[in-house]
Amino acid sequence: MEPEIFEWQKEEETLDIESFQGEKRKLIQPTSLKDPKLEKLKEALVEWINRTLKTEHIVVQSLEEDLYDGLVLHHLLSRLAGVHLSVEEIALTATAQIHKLEVVLDELDKRLGLQDSSRIKWNVKLIHNKDLLATIHLLVAMVRCFQPELDLPPNVEIEVVVVEVNKNGIKSETQVEVLTERSDAASDSLSDTEREDPIEQLLKLEAHKVNTVKKAILHFVNQTMSTMGLQVADMDTQFADGVILLLLIGQLEGFFIPLYDFNLTPVNPSEMLQNVTLALDLLNDTGLQLSSVVPQDIVSQDVAATLKVLYALFKKHKGK
């Protein structure tokens, strides 16, 4: 065996060679652990978990250290799929943790449509052993299944060492592991126009085409708001103070926003900004990330920004 293969792990963990006997294991190359793309993916997954479990006051700081006992995965499954399993809330012993993971992962694999074990890149042992590679594969699969509209960093690939231990010794080889696919198979050949935000593309079309789309979105908005006795006549201006936007989000997402949380009759730009900031924060909490829109854009009656927000809601909720 080349001793340097495992050199980077000496400080963090003791490698149990016997546990490898008769199987292949994948270990992330130390250079890949420092890859900015991998770091961004990890950050995106941590942010997604914390946003999803915010109401349950669960905060994850490390994918390696915070998911191995099954607690977070159990709550994610419950929150995302409405599945409630008969397992103890907090498993303190390794035996209890492994049992909980067995139940949770079995249900998750069914929900992900992965009964074929050859397609599954994680298992109870790997997750419980804090295997970062297996944990990321599992979380990415969960995002793709339960929240496909969430944009994870695309084209994240890392180098791994595949280690196989048998009676003749240890064999290793280096491979490239794909964690997230390209956002578009032809992304390298896309023109700047094709990469552009759909609303930005829309606003470059003829006026009558823009108006057709705006009318469709306006109809969707007014259908939603009709139960509250509200109607929007001018999409470009009536969302600037954030009031109707907040009420619309509450109606679509099915939650009530207490009146003391926002300014029902804002009288100055500062109060409008507070309302719109709250609205964008709520959208972010529901998984609609609009990184290209800032609250001031809406308050300033920026047509493109307002359309981006309304289009995102329209796309998510039309036909429901």
Contacts in CASP RR format, 6 or more apart in sequence:
PFRMAT RR
TARGET T0000
AUTHOR 0000-0000-0000
METHOD contacts of the structure
MODEL  1
MEPEIFEWQKEEETLDIESFQGEKRKLIQPTSLKDPKLEKLKEALVEWIN
RTLKTEHIVVQSLEEDLYDGLVLHHLLSRLAGVHLSVEEIALTATAQIHK
LEVVLDELDKRLGLQDSSRIKWNVKLIHNKDLLATIHLLVAMVRCFQPEL
DLPPNVEIEVVVVEVNKNGIKSETQVEVLTERSDAASDSLSDTEREDPIE
QLLKLEAHKVNTVKKAILHFVNQTMSTMGLQVADMDTQFADGVILLLLIG
QLEGFFIPLYDFNLTPVNPSEMLQNVTLALDLLNDTGLQLSSVVPQDIVS
QDVAATLKVLYALFKKHKGK
1 169 0 8 1.000
1 170 0 8 1.000
1 172 0 8 1.000
2 172 0 8 1.000
5 27 0 8 1.000
5 161 0 8 1.000
5 163 0 8 1.000
5 172 0 8 1.000
6 15 0 8 1.000
6 27 0 8 1.000
8 30 0 8 1.000
8 33 0 8 1.000
9 15 0 8 1.000
9 27 0 8 1.000
17 165 0 8 1.000
17 170 0 8 1.000
20 163 0 8 1.000
20 164 0 8 1.000
20 165 0 8 1.000
20 170 0 8 1.000
21 165 0 8 1.000
21 166 0 8 1.000
22 164 0 8 1.000
22 165 0 8 1.000
22 166 0 8 1.000
23 164 0 8 1.000
23 165 0 8 1.000
24 162 0 8 1.000
24 163 0 8 1.000
24 164 0 8 1.000
25 162 0 8 1.000
25 163 0 8 1.000
25 164 0 8 1.000
26 133 0 8 1.000
26 160 0 8 1.000
26 161 0 8 1.000
26 162 0 8 1.000
26 163 0 8 1.000
26 175 0 8 1.000
26 177 0 8 1.000
27 133 0 8 1.000
27 160 0 8 1.000
27 161 0 8 1.000
27 163 0 8 1.000
28 132 0 8 1.000
28 133 0 8 1.000
28 158 0 8 1.000
28 159 0 8 1.000
28 160 0 8 1.000
28 177 0 8 1.000
29 158 0 8 1.000
29 159 0 8 1.000
29 160 0 8 1.000
29 161 0 8 1.000
29 174 0 8 1.000
31 159 0 8 1.000
32 38 0 8 1.000
32 158 0 8 1.000
32 159 0 8 1.000
32 160 0 8 1.000
35 156 0 8 1.000
35 158 0 8 1.000
37 153 0 8 1.000
37 155 0 8 1.000
37 156 0 8 1.000
37 157 0 8 1.000
38 156 0 8 1.000
38 158 0 8 1.000
38 179 0 8 1.000
40 153 0 8 1.000
40 156 0 8 1.000
41 136 0 8 1.000
41 140 0 8 1.000
41 152 0 8 1.000
41 153 0 8 1.000
41 156 0 8 1.000
41 179 0 8 1.000
41 180 0 8 1.000
42 63 0 8 1.000
42 136 0 8 1.000
44 152 0 8 1.000
44 153 0 8 1.000
45 63 0 8 1.000
45 136 0 8 1.000
45 139 0 8 1.000
45 140 0 8 1.000
45 143 0 8 1.000
45 152 0 8 1.000
46 60 0 8 1.000
46 61 0 8 1.000
46 62 0 8 1.000
46 63 0 8 1.000
48 139 0 8 1.000
48 143 0 8 1.000
48 147 0 8 1.000
48 150 0 8 1.000
49 58 0 8 1.000
49 60 0 8 1.000
49 72 0 8 1.000
49 76 0 8 1.000
49 139 0 8 1.000
50 58 0 8 1.000
50 59 0 8 1.000
50 60 0 8 1.000
51 284 0 8 1.000
51 285 0 8 1.000
51 287 0 8 1.000
52 76 0 8 1.000
52 79 0 8 1.000
52 80 0 8 1.000
53 59 0 8 1.000
53 60 0 8 1.000
53 72 0 8 1.000
53 75 0 8 1.000
53 76 0 8 1.000
53 79 0 8 1.000
54 285 0 8 1.000
56 75 0 8 1.000
56 79 0 8 1.000
58 71 0 8 1.000
58 72 0 8 1.000
58 75 0 8 1.000
60 66 0 8 1.000
60 67 0 8 1.000
60 72 0 8 1.000
63 132 0 8 1.000
63 135 0 8 1.000
63 136 0 8 1.000
63 139 0 8 1.000
64 130 0 8 1.000
64 132 0 8 1.000
64 135 0 8 1.000
65 130 0 8 1.000
66 72 0 8 1.000
67 73 0 8 1.000
67 127 0 8 1.000
67 135 0 8 1.000
68 97 0 8 1.000
68 127 0 8 1.000
68 128 0 8 1.000
68 129 0 8 1.000
68 130 0 8 1.000
69 91 0 8 1.000
69 97 0 8 1.000
69 100 0 8 1.000
69 101 0 8 1.000
69 128 0 8 1.000
70 91 0 8 1.000
70 97 0 8 1.000
70 100 0 8 1.000
70 101 0 8 1.000
70 104 0 8 1.000
70 127 0 8 1.000
71 89 0 8 1.000
71 90 0 8 1.000
71 91 0 8 1.000
71 100 0 8 1.000
73 101 0 8 1.000
73 104 0 8 1.000
73 105 0 8 1.000
73 108 0 8 1.000
73 127 0 8 1.000
73 138 0 8 1.000
74 85 0 8 1.000
74 87 0 8 1.000
74 100 0 8 1.000
74 104 0 8 1.000
76 142 0 8 1.000
77 83 0 8 1.000
77 85 0 8 1.000
77 104 0 8 1.000
77 107 0 8 1.000
77 108 0 8 1.000
77 111 0 8 1.000
78 84 0 8 1.000
78 85 0 8 1.000
80 142 0 8 1.000
80 146 0 8 1.000
80 147 0 8 1.000
81 111 0 8 1.000
81 146 0 8 1.000
83 107 0 8 1.000
83 111 0 8 1.000
85 103 0 8 1.000
85 104 0 8 1.000
85 107 0 8 1.000
87 99 0 8 1.000
87 100 0 8 1.000
87 103 0 8 1.000
87 104 0 8 1.000
88 96 0 8 1.000
88 100 0 8 1.000
91 97 0 8 1.000
91 99 0 8 1.000
91 100 0 8 1.000
94 128 0 8 1.000
97 128 0 8 1.000
98 124 0 8 1.000
98 128 0 8 1.000
101 124 0 8 1.000
101 127 0 8 1.000
101 128 0 8 1.000
102 124 0 8 1.000
105 122 0 8 1.000
105 123 0 8 1.000
105 124 0 8 1.000
105 127 0 8 1.000
108 138 0 8 1.000
108 142 0 8 1.000
109 115 0 8 1.000
109 120 0 8 1.000
111 145 0 8 1.000
112 141 0 8 1.000
112 142 0 8 1.000
112 145 0 8 1.000
114 120 0 8 1.000
114 141 0 8 1.000
121 133 0 8 1.000
121 134 0 8 1.000
121 137 0 8 1.000
121 138 0 8 1.000
122 131 0 8 1.000
122 134 0 8 1.000
122 135 0 8 1.000
122 137 0 8 1.000
122 138 0 8 1.000
123 134 0 8 1.000
126 133 0 8 1.000
126 134 0 8 1.000
126 135 0 8 1.000
127 134 0 8 1.000
127 135 0 8 1.000
127 138 0 8 1.000
133 160 0 8 1.000
133 177 0 8 1.000
136 179 0 8 1.000
137 179 0 8 1.000
140 152 0 8 1.000
140 179 0 8 1.000
140 180 0 8 1.000
143 150 0 8 1.000
143 152 0 8 1.000
147 287 0 8 1.000
149 287 0 8 1.000
149 288 0 8 1.000
149 315 0 8 1.000
149 316 0 8 1.000
150 287 0 8 1.000
150 289 0 8 1.000
151 183 0 8 1.000
151 289 0 8 1.000
152 180 0 8 1.000
153 180 0 8 1.000
154 180 0 8 1.000
154 181 0 8 1.000
154 182 0 8 1.000
154 183 0 8 1.000
154 187 0 8 1.000
155 180 0 8 1.000
155 181 0 8 1.000
155 182 0 8 1.000
155 183 0 8 1.000
155 187 0 8 1.000
156 178 0 8 1.000
156 179 0 8 1.000
156 180 0 8 1.000
157 176 0 8 1.000
157 177 0 8 1.000
157 178 0 8 1.000
157 179 0 8 1.000
158 176 0 8 1.000
158 177 0 8 1.000
158 179 0 8 1.000
159 174 0 8 1.000
159 175 0 8 1.000
159 176 0 8 1.000
159 177 0 8 1.000
160 174 0 8 1.000
160 175 0 8 1.000
160 176 0 8 1.000
160 177 0 8 1.000
161 172 0 8 1.000
161 173 0 8 1.000
161 174 0 8 1.000
162 172 0 8 1.000
162 173 0 8 1.000
162 174 0 8 1.000
162 175 0 8 1.000
163 170 0 8 1.000
163 171 0 8 1.000
163 172 0 8 1.000
164 170 0 8 1.000
164 171 0 8 1.000
164 172 0 8 1.000
184 190 0 8 1.000
193 201 0 8 1.000
197 292 0 8 1.000
197 308 0 8 1.000
198 311 0 8 1.000
199 304 0 8 1.000
199 307 0 8 1.000
199 308 0 8 1.000
199 311 0 8 1.000
200 304 0 8 1.000
202 209 0 8 1.000
202 210 0 8 1.000
202 213 0 8 1.000
202 307 0 8 1.000
203 210 0 8 1.000
203 303 0 8 1.000
203 304 0 8 1.000
203 307 0 8 1.000
214 235 0 8 1.000
214 307 0 8 1.000
216 314 0 8 1.000
217 235 0 8 1.000
217 307 0 8 1.000
217 310 0 8 1.000
217 311 0 8 1.000
217 314 0 8 1.000
218 232 0 8 1.000
218 235 0 8 1.000
220 314 0 8 1.000
220 317 0 8 1.000
220 318 0 8 1.000
221 232 0 8 1.000
221 235 0 8 1.000
221 248 0 8 1.000
221 310 0 8 1.000
222 231 0 8 1.000
222 232 0 8 1.000
224 248 0 8 1.000
224 251 0 8 1.000
224 252 0 8 1.000
224 317 0 8 1.000
225 231 0 8 1.000
225 232 0 8 1.000
225 244 0 8 1.000
225 247 0 8 1.000
225 248 0 8 1.000
225 251 0 8 1.000
227 251 0 8 1.000
228 247 0 8 1.000
228 251 0 8 1.000
230 244 0 8 1.000
230 247 0 8 1.000
232 238 0 8 1.000
232 239 0 8 1.000
232 244 0 8 1.000
235 306 0 8 1.000
235 307 0 8 1.000
235 310 0 8 1.000
236 301 0 8 1.000
236 303 0 8 1.000
236 306 0 8 1.000
237 301 0 8 1.000
238 244 0 8 1.000
239 245 0 8 1.000
239 298 0 8 1.000
239 306 0 8 1.000
239 309 0 8 1.000
239 310 0 8 1.000
240 272 0 8 1.000
240 276 0 8 1.000
240 298 0 8 1.000
240 299 0 8 1.000
240 300 0 8 1.000
240 301 0 8 1.000
240 306 0 8 1.000
241 263 0 8 1.000
241 266 0 8 1.000
241 271 0 8 1.000
241 272 0 8 1.000
241 275 0 8 1.000
241 276 0 8 1.000
241 299 0 8 1.000
242 262 0 8 1.000
242 266 0 8 1.000
242 272 0 8 1.000
242 275 0 8 1.000
242 276 0 8 1.000
242 279 0 8 1.000
242 298 0 8 1.000
243 262 0 8 1.000
243 263 0 8 1.000
243 264 0 8 1.000
243 265 0 8 1.000
243 266 0 8 1.000
243 275 0 8 1.000
245 275 0 8 1.000
245 276 0 8 1.000
245 279 0 8 1.000
245 298 0 8 1.000
245 309 0 8 1.000
246 257 0 8 1.000
246 262 0 8 1.000
246 275 0 8 1.000
246 278 0 8 1.000
246 279 0 8 1.000
246 282 0 8 1.000
247 257 0 8 1.000
248 313 0 8 1.000
249 257 0 8 1.000
249 279 0 8 1.000
249 282 0 8 1.000
249 283 0 8 1.000
249 286 0 8 1.000
249 313 0 8 1.000
250 256 0 8 1.000
250 257 0 8 1.000
250 282 0 8 1.000
252 313 0 8 1.000
252 316 0 8 1.000
252 317 0 8 1.000
253 282 0 8 1.000
253 286 0 8 1.000
257 278 0 8 1.000
257 282 0 8 1.000
261 278 0 8 1.000
262 274 0 8 1.000
262 275 0 8 1.000
262 278 0 8 1.000
263 271 0 8 1.000
263 272 0 8 1.000
263 274 0 8 1.000
263 275 0 8 1.000
266 272 0 8 1.000
266 274 0 8 1.000
266 275 0 8 1.000
269 299 0 8 1.000
272 299 0 8 1.000
273 295 0 8 1.000
273 296 0 8 1.000
273 299 0 8 1.000
276 295 0 8 1.000
276 298 0 8 1.000
276 299 0 8 1.000
277 295 0 8 1.000
279 298 0 8 1.000
279 309 0 8 1.000
280 290 0 8 1.000
280 293 0 8 1.000
280 295 0 8 1.000
280 298 0 8 1.000
280 309 0 8 1.000
283 289 0 8 1.000
283 290 0 8 1.000
283 309 0 8 1.000
283 312 0 8 1.000
283 313 0 8 1.000
284 290 0 8 1.000
288 312 0 8 1.000
288 313 0 8 1.000
288 316 0 8 1.000
290 308 0 8 1.000
290 309 0 8 1.000
290 312 0 8 1.000
292 308 0 8 1.000
293 305 0 8 1.000
293 308 0 8 1.000
293 309 0 8 1.000
294 305 0 8 1.000
297 304 0 8 1.000
297 305 0 8 1.000
297 306 0 8 1.000
298 305 0 8 1.000
298 306 0 8 1.000
298 309 0 8 1.000
END
